[in-house]
Amino acid sequence: MSTASHTEFNTEFLESLTHETPFFVFSKKRLTDNLKDFKKYFPSALIQYAMKANAEPEVLQTLFEAGSGFEVASVYELNMLKKIGVPADKIIYGTSVKPISHIKEFFEYGVDRFAFDSLPELEKIASVAPGSKVYVRVAVNDTGSVFRFSEKFGTSKDNIVPLLQRAKERGMDPIGISFHVGSQASNPMSWANAITSIQPAIEHLHKLDIKLDVLNIGGGYPCAYGTTETALTLEEIAEHTLPQYEKLPYQPKLILEPGRGIVATTAVLVTSVIGRVERQGATWLFLDAGVYSALFEAMAYQGSTRYKVTSMRHSYDSGEMLFALAGPTGDSPDVITREALLPQDLEVGDKLIFHDAGAYSLVATSPFNGFPRPAVYFV
């Protein structure tokens, strides 16, 4: 989950590649190392990779072979896992509002763990996946996170007990509670505070003879990207979270759903400069990949997701200057950043490297103006 420079992506190696830009390069070693970090700091937890962050077949295959489970949000993602032979017991259907047809297909494949956050959703699951294991998703405080979920997902903490009671009455197996503190969390106490907030419900359920099998603490594990801030480390998060978990009246099995935390630092994007223009007091570099074809989060959350960018060609004598970087489309929002510090003598044909580009990049591409998504290579 660290954002250190990786030997797999050193400039000499990238210069040796003859691929036509733009292209992504992924490191399998970094994928497995990041998964190992989660297992190290949360040794008793089940790690269910949130495949919404990146669903490249080779990413999924690498993580599956390394022992990861998967958190899945649609039958389309399920079909990707079927193709590589992931068994049903490695899969949880984690989104809390689902099409009935998708629930049915998961159930027919053998998946028996489903999230829900409302009574109608519970009834939906009970109707087509009878006897399944269900866990209720609760809204928790996600202030301090860049991308917040509590508005769209999660029931009130007051509903935990009645919903799980209803699940039991419907013949379901009420196995647990889940929450998500929001993507790119900045407070190391977020997960611990969420556990504290649901402890009364866990204690109440225990008195009602409903003992939970799992506590799903979701994702949110951050990447530092190109900011000057240092991202939280897994060690910091675990140091706060695990002691609070130990204070529960008993310890359900922990489930973690890292997406960005596993895949963000595993890839770089290599692009070429296709134009240099002086405009309105700024120097613009137009690239052969932009926010539509490769770096969606740079547009959608401008000011929060800023990728570290470097030049493949070092220019030690010319000095550096600030550039605005834009993609190749004819759309004005196709701006990656207005504050890239790069060698001032960059020109058409030079290549730039965007670091930590593994998460929410390929899965969010759009063929705007007909530009295809970049090619993908693994090392």
ABEGO torsion letter per residue (X at the ends): XBABBBAAABAAAAAABABBOBBBBBBAAAAAAAAAAAAAABAABBBBBBAAABABAAAAAAAAAAGBBBBBABAAAAAAAAAAGBBAAABBBABABBBAAAAAAAAAAGBABBBBABAAAAAAAAAABBGBBBBBBBBBBABGBABBAAAABEBBAAAAAAAAAAAAAAGBBBAEBBBBAEBGBABAAAAAAAAAAAAAAAAAAAAAGBBBABBBAEBGBBBAEABABBBBBAAAAAAAAAAAAAABABBBBBBBBBAAAAAAAABBBBBBBABBBBBGGBBBBBBABBAAAABAAAAAABGABBBBBBBABBBAAAEBBBBBBBBABABAABBABABBBBBAABBBGBBBBBBGAABGAAAABBABGGBBBBBBBBX
